[in-house]
Amino acid sequence: MAITAAMVKELRESTGAGMMDAKKALTENDGDMEAAVDWLRTKGLAKAAKKSGRTAAEGLVAVVVEGGKGVAIEVNSETDFVAKNTEFQSMVGAIAQAAVSADDIEALKAAEVNGKTVESTLTDAIAKIGENMSLRRMVKIEGGQVVAYVHNAAAPGMGKIGVLVAMTGGDEAFGKQVAMHIAATNPAALNEAELDPAVVEKEKQVQMDIARESGKPEEVIEKMIVGRMKKFMAEVTLLSQQFVINPDLTVGAAAKEAGAEITGFVRLEVGEGIEKKVEDFAAEVAKTAAGG
């Protein structure tokens, strides 16, 4: 597979690796971006094992809580300008409210908002504003109590990141602190039991490859992996993470002190996971040099 300048740029931005290292990683892995990230980590050349965090779509996430139930939705637009439009915000708020009674996203599209289905409401808004929009996601959660938090709020109950925390015991103030923590750290799962086994296995394999680069005996490597995987779990599972409000405690320990049990969470961020169309890097540089 041909390795383009745009691919090299994307890998550099997502890992912090140098240009030649990024190019070699892609060449060694036939252009496979994820495999190239793992290759760089194995060689100790990736400064961060993060995937590209570039937001590829604009819009809003909205959250609504009613009793022990909460729902979060994401409605996308092409530009942030539309996301700041009060009519768009009003529409997103109405859709979020309708989502409380909907079982899934298809039911939500068929639900009525101001005498029209949500799907028709979106179609009308597209025609009026002249920009493509879509209802992308809807996630529901239940618990003894559900607490919501919106980061970078554009209007009440909606913004770029929406979080819902379900728990029993504790109070709303503590639930809000946990929700803010989740917005900041983006944990992969509540605890080790809920973490995707494929994610765990992939990380274990990467750590094995890194350890083997040291040339140490296999029995030593196995002991090293136990410690590294324990550290990994503490970084990606909510209850084991250091609580941002009080780093001396894990989130689980803080919950215990607050008399609460966290039973689940939802975190939606606008545009996450959507690929953004990027100009060829070489063309981009040429354009800049020409004053374009």
Backbone as CSV, one residue per row, in Angstrom:
resi,resn,N_x,N_y,N_z,CA_x,CA_y,CA_z,C_x,C_y,C_z
1,MET,0.843,-1.203,0.000,0.000,0.000,0.000,0.880,1.255,0.000
2,ALA,0.502,2.238,-0.810,1.279,3.484,-0.883,1.073,4.303,0.389
3,ILE,2.168,4.751,0.972,2.111,5.554,2.203,2.126,7.023,1.812
4,THR,1.035,7.720,2.110,0.923,9.129,1.721,1.411,10.051,2.841
5,ALA,1.687,11.290,2.467,2.130,12.294,3.446,1.034,12.549,4.477
6,ALA,-0.231,12.472,4.029,-1.360,12.697,4.947,-1.419,11.603,6.015
7,MET,-1.105,10.364,5.625,-1.098,9.244,6.580,0.007,9.443,7.606
8,VAL,1.172,9.866,7.130,2.310,10.105,8.034,1.958,11.211,9.020
9,LYS,1.324,12.264,8.512,0.943,13.389,9.360,-0.041,12.943,10.443
10,GLU,-1.040,12.145,10.040,-2.050,11.667,10.998,-1.408,10.843,12.107
11,LEU,-0.475,9.950,11.728,0.188,9.100,12.719,1.071,9.934,13.645
12,ARG,1.757,10.928,13.090,2.599,11.809,13.919,1.748,12.553,14.950
13,GLU,0.602,13.063,14.500,-0.262,13.832,15.399,-0.863,12.973,16.498
14,SER,-1.148,11.708,16.182,-1.793,10.842,17.170,-0.814,10.188,18.135
15,THR,0.502,10.187,17.788,1.473,9.508,18.653,2.608,10.396,19.146
16,GLY,2.840,11.503,18.451,3.961,12.360,18.830,5.291,11.843,18.304
17,ALA,5.251,10.826,17.445,6.483,10.251,16.892,7.057,11.164,15.819
18,GLY,8.355,10.974,15.500,8.999,11.759,14.462,8.522,11.345,13.076
19,MET,8.789,12.199,12.087,8.305,11.925,10.727,8.846,10.615,10.152
20,MET,10.146,10.388,10.256,10.745,9.179,9.681,10.267,7.922,10.420
21,ASP,10.115,8.028,11.741,9.633,6.876,12.516,8.192,6.553,12.141
22,ALA,7.387,7.598,11.962,5.987,7.393,11.583,5.895,6.737,10.205
23,LYS,6.730,7.213,9.285,6.729,6.648,7.928,7.165,5.180,7.950
24,LYS,8.194,4.882,8.746,8.681,3.501,8.828,7.624,2.591,9.441
25,ALA,6.926,3.099,10.477,5.885,2.304,11.142,4.779,1.949,10.161
26,LEU,4.383,2.908,9.328,3.335,2.658,8.334,3.821,1.702,7.247
27,THR,5.075,1.864,6.834,5.645,0.985,5.805,5.726,-0.447,6.312
28,GLU,6.190,-0.612,7.559,6.327,-1.945,8.161,4.974,-2.635,8.329
29,ASN,3.911,-1.843,8.440,2.587,-2.417,8.710,1.601,-2.190,7.568
30,ASP,2.167,-1.975,6.361,1.362,-1.880,5.141,0.233,-0.858,5.251
31,GLY,0.521,0.264,5.920,-0.458,1.342,5.990,-1.541,1.194,7.045
32,ASP,-1.489,0.105,7.833,-2.494,-0.110,8.877,-2.195,0.844,10.045
33,MET,-3.079,1.820,10.262,-2.821,2.878,11.243,-2.704,2.335,12.671
34,GLU,-3.639,1.464,13.076,-3.609,0.918,14.449,-2.375,0.069,14.679
35,ALA,-2.029,-0.755,13.681,-0.838,-1.604,13.802,0.419,-0.743,13.870
36,ALA,0.416,0.370,13.150,1.567,1.283,13.162,1.729,1.935,14.533
37,VAL,0.608,2.292,15.176,0.658,2.858,16.535,1.274,1.834,17.487
38,ASP,0.809,0.576,17.390,1.344,-0.492,18.254,2.834,-0.709,17.995
39,TRP,3.235,-0.643,16.728,4.650,-0.827,16.363,5.505,0.267,17.005
40,LEU,5.030,1.505,16.937,5.758,2.620,17.545,5.862,2.465,19.052
41,ARG,4.778,1.996,19.675,4.801,1.787,21.132,5.816,0.699,21.500
42,THR,5.819,-0.362,20.706,6.754,-1.464,20.952,8.199,-0.989,20.900
43,LYS,8.465,-0.086,19.969,9.828,0.441,19.809,10.108,1.606,20.762
44,GLY,9.114,1.970,21.555,9.298,3.081,22.493,9.345,4.432,21.810
45,LEU,8.752,4.525,20.613,8.823,5.766,19.841,7.552,6.601,19.898
46,ALA,6.486,6.039,20.469,5.236,6.800,20.570,5.183,7.506,21.911
47,LYS,4.990,8.793,21.885,4.919,9.552,23.136,3.583,9.358,23.827
48,ALA,2.574,8.994,23.057,1.252,8.746,23.631,0.527,7.752,22.743
49,ALA,-0.123,6.776,23.376,-0.829,5.749,22.613,-2.273,6.138,22.386
50,LYS,-2.471,7.370,22.046,-3.836,7.846,21.849,-4.206,7.781,20.377
51,LYS,-5.471,7.629,20.119,-5.946,7.712,18.754,-6.186,9.191,18.481
52,SER,-6.262,9.539,17.235,-6.449,10.946,16.899,-7.700,11.491,17.567
53,GLY,-7.546,12.612,18.278,-8.676,13.184,18.989,-9.341,14.307,18.226
54,ARG,-8.991,14.445,16.945,-9.577,15.528,16.172,-11.071,15.320,15.999
55,THR,-11.833,16.335,16.321,-13.270,16.260,16.138,-13.587,16.408,14.662
56,ALA,-14.269,15.398,14.111,-14.529,15.363,12.677,-15.926,15.835,12.325
57,ALA,-16.775,16.063,13.308,-18.138,16.547,13.058,-18.500,17.499,14.182
58,GLU,-19.309,18.468,13.866,-19.757,19.425,14.872,-21.153,19.055,15.350
59,GLY,-21.735,19.899,16.200,-23.066,19.619,16.706,-23.113,19.717,18.209
60,LEU,-24.060,19.006,18.806,-24.240,19.056,20.253,-24.594,17.695,20.829
61,VAL,-24.173,17.505,22.067,-24.639,16.378,22.885,-25.599,16.990,23.899
62,ALA,-26.757,16.348,24.099,-27.725,16.840,25.079,-28.057,15.728,26.066
63,VAL,-28.244,16.099,27.332,-28.584,15.114,28.365,-29.858,15.539,29.093
64,VAL,-30.679,14.534,29.434,-31.902,14.776,30.189,-32.008,13.700,31.265
65,VAL,-32.348,14.115,32.486,-32.531,13.169,33.593,-33.936,13.330,34.155
66,GLU,-34.610,12.201,34.324,-35.931,12.201,34.963,-35.946,11.063,35.975
67,GLY,-35.924,11.426,37.242,-35.887,10.408,38.296,-34.632,9.576,38.211
68,GLY,-34.800,8.266,38.190,-33.647,7.364,38.119,-33.293,6.972,36.704
69,LYS,-33.700,7.785,35.732,-33.392,7.491,34.331,-32.719,8.689,33.676
70,GLY,-31.787,8.407,32.809,-31.107,9.472,32.080,-30.895,9.072,30.639
71,VAL,-30.857,10.053,29.748,-30.601,9.782,28.334,-29.660,10.844,27.789
72,ALA,-28.777,10.415,26.895,-27.860,11.330,26.212,-28.002,11.099,24.720
73,ILE,-28.062,12.188,23.946,-28.136,12.072,22.490,-27.059,12.933,21.853
74,GLU,-26.706,12.600,20.614,-25.783,13.430,19.836,-26.448,13.779,18.516
75,VAL,-26.535,15.057,18.225,-27.046,15.535,16.942,-25.918,16.303,16.272
76,ASN,-25.541,15.857,15.070,-24.409,16.458,14.365,-24.829,17.496,13.335
77,SER,-23.970,18.469,13.149,-24.108,19.464,12.088,-22.753,19.567,11.406
78,GLU,-22.687,20.278,10.300,-21.418,20.387,9.581,-20.465,21.393,10.200
79,THR,-21.020,22.446,10.807,-20.153,23.492,11.363,-20.544,23.834,12.794
80,ASP,-19.586,24.363,13.521,-19.826,24.786,14.892,-20.742,26.011,14.920
81,PHE,-20.757,26.751,13.821,-21.610,27.931,13.727,-23.078,27.537,13.920
82,VAL,-23.475,26.430,13.293,-24.857,25.946,13.426,-25.112,25.479,14.853
83,ALA,-24.132,24.843,15.478,-24.294,24.358,16.855,-24.566,25.504,17.831
84,LYS,-24.149,26.715,17.452,-24.367,27.882,18.311,-25.695,28.593,17.998
85,ASN,-26.390,28.082,16.966,-27.661,28.661,16.544,-28.757,28.290,17.545
86,THR,-29.514,29.281,18.023,-30.536,29.017,19.050,-31.648,28.100,18.550
87,GLU,-31.969,28.180,17.242,-33.005,27.295,16.685,-32.527,25.844,16.716
88,PHE,-31.253,25.639,16.366,-30.678,24.291,16.392,-30.675,23.764,17.826
89,GLN,-30.270,24.599,18.761,-30.237,24.201,20.169,-31.624,23.842,20.679
90,SER,-32.620,24.622,20.287,-33.998,24.355,20.695,-34.467,23.010,20.154
91,MET,-34.114,22.719,18.904,-34.478,21.441,18.289,-33.803,20.274,19.010
92,VAL,-32.515,20.418,19.299,-31.773,19.355,19.996,-32.381,19.107,21.383
93,GLY,-32.741,20.178,22.085,-33.359,20.036,23.404,-34.674,19.283,23.332
94,ALA,-35.491,19.585,22.310,-36.781,18.914,22.139,-36.589,17.433,21.809
95,ILE,-35.582,17.131,20.981,-35.292,15.735,20.624,-34.826,14.963,21.865
96,ALA,-33.979,15.601,22.681,-33.481,14.958,23.905,-34.632,14.649,24.857
97,GLN,-35.575,15.572,24.965,-36.728,15.357,25.838,-37.568,14.189,25.326
98,ALA,-37.739,14.097,24.016,-38.500,12.998,23.417,-37.787,11.660,23.622
99,ALA,-36.459,11.715,23.713,-35.662,10.486,23.874,-35.917,9.785,25.207
100,VAL,-36.385,10.537,26.209,-36.650,9.954,27.525,-37.659,8.815,27.410
101,SER,-38.627,8.956,26.503,-39.686,7.951,26.354,-39.434,6.965,25.218
102,ALA,-38.331,7.133,24.498,-38.034,6.244,23.358,-37.138,5.088,23.796
103,ASP,-37.386,3.898,23.228,-36.604,2.719,23.600,-35.246,2.669,22.913
104,ASP,-35.192,3.177,21.689,-33.927,3.181,20.945,-33.946,4.314,19.930
105,ILE,-32.867,4.435,19.170,-32.736,5.573,18.259,-33.749,5.540,17.126
106,GLU,-34.121,4.326,16.680,-35.122,4.232,15.617,-36.485,4.694,16.118
107,ALA,-36.808,4.331,17.361,-38.071,4.775,17.961,-38.050,6.288,18.156
108,LEU,-36.863,6.822,18.474,-36.739,8.263,18.662,-36.972,9.009,17.344
109,LYS,-36.453,8.481,16.254,-36.644,9.120,14.952,-38.129,9.203,14.576
110,ALA,-38.887,8.205,15.052,-40.321,8.154,14.743,-41.159,8.931,15.765
111,ALA,-40.546,9.324,16.881,-41.279,10.050,17.933,-41.648,11.454,17.456
112,GLU,-42.684,12.015,18.061,-43.153,13.339,17.645,-42.554,14.479,18.467
113,VAL,-42.200,15.536,17.769,-41.707,16.769,18.384,-42.461,17.922,17.725
114,ASN,-43.255,18.632,18.508,-44.035,19.767,17.974,-44.877,19.373,16.758
115,GLY,-45.507,18.202,16.855,-46.439,17.776,15.804,-45.803,17.098,14.607
116,LYS,-44.468,16.934,14.599,-43.772,16.254,13.502,-42.868,15.176,14.077
117,THR,-42.533,14.188,13.267,-41.579,13.188,13.742,-40.204,13.841,13.855
118,VAL,-39.348,13.251,14.661,-37.983,13.771,14.811,-37.276,13.756,13.462
119,GLU,-37.504,12.702,12.681,-36.864,12.594,11.364,-37.300,13.743,10.450
120,SER,-38.602,14.056,10.458,-39.115,15.156,9.641,-38.601,16.500,10.146
121,THR,-38.500,16.618,11.470,-37.992,17.854,12.071,-36.562,18.125,11.608
122,LEU,-35.737,17.074,11.576,-34.354,17.212,11.100,-34.316,17.578,9.619
123,THR,-35.179,16.921,8.823,-35.230,17.200,7.379,-35.599,18.654,7.127
124,ASP,-36.577,19.149,7.867,-36.996,20.549,7.726,-35.871,21.508,8.117
125,ALA,-35.151,21.153,9.187,-34.044,22.006,9.653,-32.914,22.049,8.629
126,ILE,-32.666,20.919,7.976,-31.628,20.853,6.929,-31.996,21.784,5.776
127,ALA,-33.284,21.741,5.386,-33.758,22.578,4.283,-33.687,24.064,4.649
128,LYS,-34.000,24.382,5.903,-34.032,25.770,6.337,-32.628,26.349,6.541
129,ILE,-31.774,25.587,7.224,-30.431,26.089,7.559,-29.432,25.862,6.422
130,GLY,-29.719,24.870,5.580,-28.847,24.605,4.430,-27.581,23.865,4.785
131,GLU,-27.640,23.053,5.839,-26.468,22.289,6.267,-26.916,20.891,6.693
132,ASN,-26.139,19.897,6.335,-26.512,18.523,6.678,-26.478,18.309,8.189
133,MET,-27.445,17.542,8.689,-27.531,17.229,10.123,-27.936,15.775,10.285
134,SER,-27.593,15.203,11.422,-28.007,13.823,11.672,-28.125,13.536,13.161
135,LEU,-29.083,12.694,13.492,-29.219,12.187,14.856,-28.344,10.941,14.897
136,ARG,-27.202,11.038,15.544,-26.200,9.977,15.441,-26.296,8.913,16.528
137,ARG,-26.481,9.346,17.770,-26.454,8.373,18.880,-27.469,8.700,19.961
138,MET,-27.869,7.675,20.673,-28.728,7.830,21.842,-28.352,6.726,22.832
139,VAL,-28.075,7.095,24.071,-27.705,6.115,25.107,-28.527,6.405,26.353
140,LYS,-29.091,5.331,26.942,-29.900,5.489,28.157,-29.232,4.767,29.320
141,ILE,-29.515,5.242,30.525,-28.948,4.621,31.722,-29.944,4.759,32.868
142,GLU,-29.941,3.779,33.770,-30.825,3.816,34.937,-30.030,3.533,36.200
143,GLY,-30.536,4.022,37.335,-29.879,3.771,38.615,-30.725,4.279,39.762
144,GLY,-30.227,4.106,40.973,-30.930,4.636,42.143,-31.133,6.125,41.958
145,GLN,-30.088,6.779,41.441,-30.196,8.171,40.995,-29.228,8.361,39.836
146,VAL,-29.575,9.265,38.942,-28.719,9.561,37.794,-28.378,11.056,37.838
147,VAL,-27.090,11.350,37.713,-26.617,12.738,37.753,-26.006,13.076,36.396
148,ALA,-26.299,14.278,35.900,-25.794,14.706,34.592,-24.797,15.844,34.720
149,TYR,-23.900,15.912,33.749,-22.939,17.021,33.675,-22.643,17.286,32.197
150,VAL,-22.577,18.552,31.831,-22.231,18.935,30.464,-20.993,19.817,30.502
151,HIS,-19.991,19.426,29.723,-18.755,20.207,29.645,-18.842,21.152,28.451
152,ASN,-18.363,22.368,28.621,-18.445,23.390,27.568,-19.892,23.578,27.122
153,ALA,-20.761,23.831,28.069,-22.190,23.962,27.767,-22.460,25.126,26.823
154,ALA,-23.224,24.839,25.761,-23.618,25.867,24.806,-24.968,26.446,25.210
155,ALA,-25.742,25.633,25.920,-27.066,26.004,26.425,-27.360,25.005,27.541
156,PRO,-28.360,25.265,28.392,-28.652,24.335,29.490,-28.854,22.896,28.998
157,GLY,-28.079,21.968,29.581,-28.240,20.549,29.259,-27.611,20.100,27.963
158,MET,-26.832,20.958,27.306,-26.206,20.534,26.046,-24.870,21.239,25.818
159,GLY,-23.957,20.506,25.169,-22.635,21.042,24.908,-21.808,20.050,24.119
160,LYS,-20.482,20.150,24.245,-19.586,19.275,23.476,-19.411,17.889,24.093
161,ILE,-19.466,17.811,25.435,-19.346,16.521,26.127,-20.479,16.410,27.132
162,GLY,-21.205,15.292,27.086,-22.282,15.048,28.042,-21.999,13.774,28.821
163,VAL,-22.198,13.823,30.136,-21.932,12.665,30.994,-23.141,12.379,31.879
164,LEU,-23.441,11.093,32.041,-24.477,10.639,32.972,-23.833,9.624,33.912
165,VAL,-24.093,9.764,35.194,-23.564,8.821,36.187,-24.732,8.215,36.953
166,ALA,-24.793,6.877,36.972,-25.826,6.171,37.732,-25.196,5.649,39.017
167,MET,-25.888,5.846,40.141,-25.343,5.362,41.413,-26.446,5.152,42.441
168,THR,-26.098,4.414,43.468,-26.987,4.255,44.614,-26.270,4.888,45.803
169,GLY,-27.028,5.547,46.671,-26.410,6.225,47.807,-25.691,7.483,47.356
170,GLY,-25.021,8.140,48.302,-24.310,9.373,47.987,-25.278,10.502,47.687
171,ASP,-24.749,11.648,47.287,-25.618,12.782,46.961,-25.284,13.323,45.581
172,GLU,-26.090,14.261,45.125,-25.927,14.807,43.779,-24.580,15.515,43.607
173,ALA,-24.112,16.177,44.657,-22.835,16.895,44.573,-21.689,15.940,44.268
174,PHE,-21.691,14.768,44.920,-20.645,13.780,44.663,-20.802,13.223,43.243
175,GLY,-22.044,12.947,42.854,-22.298,12.443,41.507,-21.796,13.401,40.443
176,LYS,-21.952,14.706,40.689,-21.480,15.728,39.751,-19.954,15.719,39.663
177,GLN,-19.291,15.521,40.799,-17.826,15.446,40.795,-17.342,14.257,39.965
178,VAL,-18.025,13.114,40.125,-17.652,11.917,39.361,-17.890,12.154,37.872
179,ALA,-19.004,12.813,37.543,-19.313,13.100,36.140,-18.252,14.014,35.527
180,MET,-17.785,15.000,36.296,-16.731,15.895,35.813,-15.430,15.119,35.604
181,HIS,-15.149,14.195,36.512,-13.968,13.333,36.394,-14.035,12.535,35.088
182,ILE,-15.206,11.957,34.807,-15.396,11.144,33.599,-15.224,11.991,32.342
183,ALA,-15.750,13.215,32.381,-15.594,14.119,31.229,-14.111,14.358,30.943
184,ALA,-13.318,14.488,32.011,-11.886,14.801,31.870,-11.051,13.596,31.462
185,THR,-11.338,12.412,32.039,-10.450,11.257,31.855,-10.920,10.251,30.812
186,ASN,-12.203,10.286,30.449,-12.756,9.379,29.439,-12.389,7.911,29.691
187,PRO,-12.815,7.337,30.835,-12.501,5.935,31.110,-13.144,4.998,30.100
188,ALA,-12.490,3.857,29.865,-12.998,2.897,28.876,-14.136,2.044,29.429
189,ALA,-14.167,1.849,30.759,-15.204,1.009,31.367,-15.304,1.327,32.854
190,LEU,-16.371,0.845,33.468,-16.583,1.071,34.906,-15.523,0.349,35.726
191,ASN,-15.297,-0.921,35.407,-14.317,-1.733,36.128,-13.711,-2.764,35.178
192,GLU,-12.806,-3.565,35.685,-12.105,-4.543,34.849,-13.068,-5.546,34.220
193,ALA,-14.100,-5.952,34.979,-15.061,-6.937,34.482,-15.820,-6.446,33.256
194,GLU,-16.004,-5.109,33.145,-16.772,-4.550,32.033,-15.898,-4.085,30.872
195,LEU,-14.589,-4.241,31.013,-13.671,-3.829,29.947,-13.687,-4.864,28.828
196,ASP,-13.706,-4.403,27.597,-13.725,-5.295,26.429,-12.488,-6.207,26.464
197,PRO,-12.690,-7.547,26.479,-11.559,-8.486,26.524,-10.572,-8.278,25.373
198,ALA,-11.080,-7.845,24.222,-10.201,-7.625,23.067,-9.234,-6.471,23.337
199,VAL,-9.707,-5.459,24.054,-8.862,-4.307,24.417,-7.760,-4.759,25.374
200,VAL,-8.156,-5.588,26.339,-7.203,-6.102,27.329,-6.130,-6.954,26.645
201,GLU,-6.558,-7.856,25.764,-5.629,-8.761,25.088,-4.661,-7.994,24.191
202,LYS,-5.186,-6.976,23.521,-4.335,-6.179,22.637,-3.267,-5.440,23.435
203,GLU,-3.671,-4.846,24.561,-2.715,-4.125,25.407,-1.663,-5.083,25.971
204,LYS,-2.106,-6.270,26.361,-1.175,-7.264,26.909,-0.127,-7.644,25.866
205,GLN,-0.586,-7.831,24.614,0.334,-8.207,23.548,1.343,-7.104,23.268
206,VAL,0.878,-5.848,23.275,1.763,-4.708,23.052,2.816,-4.645,24.157
207,GLN,2.367,-4.817,25.405,3.293,-4.770,26.540,4.301,-5.925,26.485
208,MET,3.860,-7.106,26.008,4.773,-8.253,25.854,5.859,-7.921,24.829
209,ASP,5.445,-7.315,23.719,6.401,-6.963,22.659,7.404,-5.923,23.153
210,ILE,6.895,-4.932,23.923,7.790,-3.906,24.482,8.803,-4.551,25.425
211,ALA,8.313,-5.446,26.295,9.180,-6.102,27.279,10.234,-6.978,26.598
212,ARG,9.841,-7.651,25.528,10.784,-8.537,24.825,11.901,-7.751,24.148
213,GLU,11.613,-6.493,23.803,12.654,-5.637,23.205,13.820,-5.437,24.180
214,SER,13.531,-5.601,25.485,14.576,-5.411,26.504,15.543,-6.585,26.553
215,GLY,15.135,-7.720,25.954,16.004,-8.898,25.934,16.018,-9.698,27.227
216,LYS,15.125,-9.375,28.155,15.073,-10.095,29.432,14.478,-11.492,29.252
217,PRO,14.784,-12.430,30.173,14.241,-13.798,30.098,12.710,-13.784,30.172
218,GLU,12.087,-14.824,29.585,10.623,-14.898,29.502,9.955,-14.877,30.871
219,GLU,10.580,-15.553,31.860,9.960,-15.589,33.201,9.958,-14.200,33.859
220,VAL,10.982,-13.408,33.554,11.056,-12.031,34.077,10.011,-11.168,33.379
221,ILE,9.879,-11.394,32.063,8.906,-10.643,31.270,7.490,-10.872,31.787
222,GLU,7.176,-12.123,32.124,5.831,-12.446,32.621,5.509,-11.669,33.893
223,LYS,6.499,-11.522,34.772,6.296,-10.752,36.013,6.136,-9.267,35.697
224,MET,6.895,-8.796,34.717,6.793,-7.395,34.316,5.390,-7.088,33.781
225,ILE,4.838,-8.022,33.014,3.528,-7.826,32.387,2.434,-7.708,33.430
226,VAL,2.532,-8.483,34.508,1.521,-8.423,35.577,1.427,-6.999,36.121
227,GLY,2.570,-6.398,36.396,2.598,-5.034,36.916,2.111,-4.007,35.907
228,ARG,2.506,-4.196,34.660,2.114,-3.235,33.614,0.609,-3.294,33.330
229,MET,0.046,-4.511,33.373,-1.396,-4.636,33.127,-2.199,-4.074,34.300
230,LYS,-1.656,-4.199,35.493,-2.318,-3.626,36.674,-2.360,-2.102,36.534
231,LYS,-1.259,-1.539,36.062,-1.180,-0.087,35.836,-2.158,0.334,34.740
232,PHE,-2.250,-0.463,33.687,-3.168,-0.180,32.580,-4.613,-0.147,33.075
233,MET,-4.985,-1.151,33.896,-6.353,-1.211,34.431,-6.654,0.022,35.285
234,ALA,-5.666,0.470,36.041,-5.852,1.635,36.908,-6.032,2.909,36.089
235,GLU,-5.510,2.897,34.867,-5.607,4.087,34.012,-6.909,4.155,33.227
236,VAL,-7.472,2.985,32.864,-8.621,2.999,31.944,-9.962,2.614,32.566
237,THR,-9.977,2.084,33.797,-11.253,1.737,34.419,-11.612,2.774,35.479
238,LEU,-12.837,3.263,35.432,-13.265,4.377,36.269,-12.976,4.167,37.749
239,LEU,-13.427,3.062,38.318,-13.315,2.868,39.761,-11.874,2.780,40.250
240,SER,-10.944,2.444,39.343,-9.531,2.321,39.729,-8.710,3.576,39.424
241,GLN,-9.296,4.523,38.718,-8.568,5.754,38.388,-8.391,6.634,39.622
242,GLN,-7.305,7.416,39.618,-7.124,8.409,40.676,-8.171,9.502,40.488
243,PHE,-8.898,9.806,41.542,-9.990,10.771,41.486,-9.413,12.164,41.260
244,VAL,-9.827,12.850,40.200,-9.244,14.162,39.900,-9.512,15.185,41.001
245,ILE,-10.590,14.998,41.757,-10.919,15.919,42.846,-9.978,15.707,44.038
246,ASN,-9.576,14.448,44.243,-8.652,14.097,45.324,-7.777,12.932,44.862
247,PRO,-6.628,13.221,44.229,-5.765,12.187,43.653,-5.231,11.165,44.662
248,ASP,-5.381,11.429,45.970,-4.944,10.462,46.975,-5.883,9.261,47.033
249,LEU,-7.055,9.400,46.445,-8.049,8.320,46.454,-8.362,7.870,45.037
250,THR,-8.736,6.582,44.883,-9.298,6.144,43.609,-10.757,6.582,43.600
251,VAL,-11.386,6.546,42.448,-12.803,6.917,42.353,-13.631,5.950,43.210
252,GLY,-13.253,4.665,43.191,-13.962,3.673,43.993,-13.874,3.961,45.479
253,ALA,-12.686,4.341,45.937,-12.490,4.657,47.359,-13.242,5.928,47.735
254,ALA,-13.247,6.913,46.835,-13.969,8.167,47.088,-15.466,7.906,47.189
255,ALA,-15.956,6.992,46.346,-17.380,6.643,46.381,-17.735,5.990,47.712
256,LYS,-16.848,5.129,48.179,-17.076,4.446,49.466,-17.159,5.475,50.592
257,GLU,-16.237,6.443,50.578,-16.241,7.498,51.603,-17.523,8.330,51.546
258,ALA,-18.065,8.486,50.321,-19.273,9.297,50.140,-20.548,8.486,50.364
259,GLY,-20.378,7.211,50.694,-21.542,6.350,50.913,-22.285,6.035,49.637
260,ALA,-21.550,6.006,48.531,-22.179,5.766,47.224,-21.587,4.543,46.536
261,GLU,-22.379,3.963,45.643,-21.896,2.898,44.763,-22.202,3.322,43.333
262,ILE,-21.160,3.490,42.542,-21.341,3.887,41.134,-21.659,2.628,40.347
263,THR,-22.804,2.627,39.666,-23.251,1.409,38.965,-23.110,1.496,37.444
264,GLY,-22.872,2.686,36.919,-22.703,2.822,35.472,-22.494,4.266,35.078
265,PHE,-22.069,4.476,33.839,-21.903,5.839,33.335,-22.015,5.854,31.823
266,VAL,-22.306,7.039,31.304,-22.353,7.282,29.860,-21.543,8.545,29.606
267,ARG,-20.709,8.524,28.563,-19.973,9.733,28.164,-20.037,9.843,26.648
268,LEU,-20.642,10.916,26.160,-20.702,11.168,24.720,-19.963,12.467,24.428
269,GLU,-19.129,12.435,23.411,-18.420,13.635,22.968,-18.727,13.875,21.502
270,VAL,-19.038,15.085,21.160,-19.404,15.424,19.783,-18.314,15.002,18.797
271,GLY,-18.713,14.250,17.793,-17.815,13.914,16.688,-16.814,12.809,16.929
272,GLU,-16.772,12.220,18.144,-15.752,11.189,18.390,-15.984,9.985,17.474
273,GLY,-14.893,9.509,16.900,-14.964,8.328,16.046,-15.338,8.591,14.605
274,ILE,-15.573,9.856,14.243,-15.912,10.170,12.853,-14.661,10.664,12.145
275,GLU,-14.363,10.061,11.014,-13.180,10.474,10.253,-13.400,11.841,9.621
276,LYS,-12.397,12.667,9.679,-12.465,13.991,9.068,-11.676,13.971,7.763
277,LYS,-12.287,14.517,6.729,-11.588,14.569,5.442,-10.447,15.577,5.543
278,VAL,-9.233,15.110,5.242,-8.058,15.978,5.361,-7.391,16.126,3.998
279,GLU,-6.960,17.324,3.693,-6.237,17.545,2.444,-4.929,16.773,2.479
280,ASP,-4.432,16.391,1.304,-3.105,15.789,1.216,-2.105,16.761,1.846
281,PHE,-1.259,16.250,2.749,-0.351,17.096,3.525,0.593,17.889,2.609
282,ALA,1.113,17.232,1.569,2.035,17.899,0.645,1.315,19.028,-0.070
283,ALA,0.071,18.789,-0.466,-0.719,19.820,-1.152,-1.016,20.969,-0.205
284,GLU,-1.224,20.608,1.074,-1.527,21.603,2.109,-0.332,22.552,2.294
285,VAL,0.885,21.960,2.329,2.115,22.753,2.504,2.339,23.652,1.296
286,ALA,2.131,23.067,0.086,2.312,23.835,-1.148,1.344,25.002,-1.212
287,LYS,0.117,24.740,-0.772,-0.927,25.773,-0.773,-0.538,26.917,0.158
288,THR,-0.024,26.561,1.356,0.392,27.572,2.338,1.559,28.401,1.808
289,ALA,2.532,27.706,1.197,3.732,28.371,0.668,3.362,29.356,-0.450
290,ALA,2.300,29.003,-1.173,1.869,29.861,-2.290,0.969,30.986,-1.816
291,GLY,0.743,31.011,-0.500,-0.100,32.063,0.069,-1.577,31.795,-0.106
292,GLY,-1.935,30.456,-0.336,-3.352,30.117,-0.523,-4.070,29.961,0.772
